[in-house]
Amino acid sequence: MKSYKDLDIYTIGLELFYKTHALSLQLPKYELYELGSQIRRSSDSVVTNIVEGYGRKRYKNDFIKFLVYSHASNLETLNHIEKIVNLYPNLADDMRILHEKYDALGAKIFSFIKYVEEHWKV
């Protein structure tokens, strides 16, 4: 692995960020800077924490810490998606698809955390 870009969790997370960002812009105007901003920031944080953690990969505990932050941001994003599904039925179908994908990503991040804890060598 030569770069964070080689990590599945990064490539999947980045793809989901772009989809989430675009969908969030379909929220009503009054929601763009409330729930819309929150979901854009949390989905960005999933990816950004993977990158920052990888940058600290020499220090295993730092790497794990940022992967845990990424996992927590993934959970936050799932929570925002659930709110949007209930508040804005016109976006529900697309958001449910995102929910499934973020749920799968969360499992991958969790598995990668376990891998780093047990097998990571600098």
Buried (B, 14 or more C-beta within 10 A) or exposed (E): EEEBEEBEBBBBBBEBBEBBBEBBEBBEEEBBEEBBEBBBBBBBBBBBBBBBBBEBBEEBEBBBBBBBBBBBBBBBBBEBBEEBBEEBEEBBEBBEEBBEBBEEBBEBBBEBBEEBEEEEEE
